[in-house]
Amino acid sequence: FGERLRRELTEDDKFRLKGERCAFLNNDNLCDIFIALGEDALCETCSEYPRFCIRYGNIMERGLGLSCEEAARLLFLEDVPFSLVEKEVEDFSDEEMPTGEKYENICIGVEKARNYAIEILKKRTKSLEERLVEYLFFAKAVQEHLNHNKPEQIAQLIETWDYENVDRLEKSGRCLMNFYERVASYEQFEDVNAEWRETLIATKTFMQENAKNEKEYIDLHKAFRCYYENRIFEWEQILIYFTYRHFMWAVEDSRFFNRAQYAVSSFLMIRDMDMVRFYFNGERYTKADRIDIARIYSTEIEHSEENVEMLAEDFDFEAVYSLQN
């Protein structure tokens, strides 16, 4: 096995790929290194993947990435509302974290805002699209406090939050145009895997052939939405996943609203890909399809910091109004 290890290492000590698969991933999708040498022999990537982690203050948050099929299967297994499991651990990291009242205030403020944003997404008395619009406006209001270095005021914002009195723009009525603008943004991204590019091209081509105007685009989505209605919780879970995984990084750079934009843009693109897969399948969309689209998207975006940054920046705030058309 040692000879095999040396043979499959590149000059910079990385494992060779066979196609898009690690050379040590066997036909049963199991790791031959783990089988032969045990968990302690795994490389850093494989010992952590698909786990992700963020630390702020005295808190460490962990979760599983959607690019892992098993993690996605667990997320979409049943309609169980999102909740956090908390426990105390001792000396979980030697990493030194910032201290002081200012840092503590932003940790508390961003965490409260993130958790409230999740609660907005869980309000099932409203449609998912209505929740998303409120979610964005709330994130924008949080951003104002962060811009003025007043994270301690976020708690009061939450206590007094009244979405009904927020000034809102008129619905844009430009769903199809927003789709092509969205695709144009994604076409600029770094290609992490071939599946992503194939899926994006297929989605765009389908729209060009079957949604030649605004009404056709909306009608296609309405038909899919009717079919998918009993599984809307899967979209809710996706949005909460992006919120939980990415929002606390605002502790470091105060970009809370950008991450809300990232989550919504991700949802819109995934929703389009879901709909196209539905029609390709002869108007069927299985749980395996759900897992597959989520995996393809997450691998392309979340495995590239550059792609995450580009997506958070390149979003039209008014585009969200097309959600409600």
Salt bridges, closest charged atoms under 4 A:
GLU3 OE2 - ARG6 NH2 3.02
GLU8 OE2 - LYS18 NZ 3.77
ASP32 OD2 - ARG4 NH1 3.05
GLU48 OE1 - ARG62 NH2 3.58
GLU61 OE2 - ARG114 NH2 2.70
GLU69 OE2 - ARG295 NE 3.42
GLU70 OE2 - ARG73 NH2 2.72
ASP79 OD1 - ARG124 NH2 2.86
GLU119 OE2 - LYS122 NZ 3.41
GLU129 OE2 - ARG225 NH1 2.23
GLU134 OE2 - LYS123 NZ 3.14
GLU134 OE1 - LYS126 NZ 2.93
GLU164 OE2 - LYS126 NZ 3.89
GLU181 OE2 - ARG174 NH2 2.73
GLU187 OE2 - LYS204 NZ 3.06
ASP191 OD1 - ARG197 NH2 2.72
GLU195 OE1 - ARG295 NH1 2.87
ASP219 OD2 - LYS215 NZ 2.66
GLU229 OE1 - ARG225 NE 3.18
GLU234 OE2 - ARG231 NE 3.06
GLU234 OE2 - LYS287 NZ 2.75
GLU236 OE1 - ARG124 NE 2.94
GLU236 OE1 - ARG131 NH1 2.84
ASP253 OD2 - ARG255 NH1 3.84
ASP253 OD2 - ARG259 NH2 2.86
ASP272 OD2 - ARG182 NH2 2.56
ASP272 OD1 - HIS221 NE2 2.75
ASP274 OD2 - ARG290 NH1 2.64
ASP289 OD1 - ARG277 NH1 2.89
ASP292 OD2 - ARG277 NH2 2.96
ASP292 OD1 - ARG295 NH2 2.56
GLU302 OE1 - ARG245 NH1 3.32
GLU302 OE2 - HIS246 NE2 2.65
GLU309 OE1 - ARG255 NH1 2.74
GLU313 OE2 - ARG255 NH2 2.76
ASP316 OD2 - ARG174 NH1 3.16
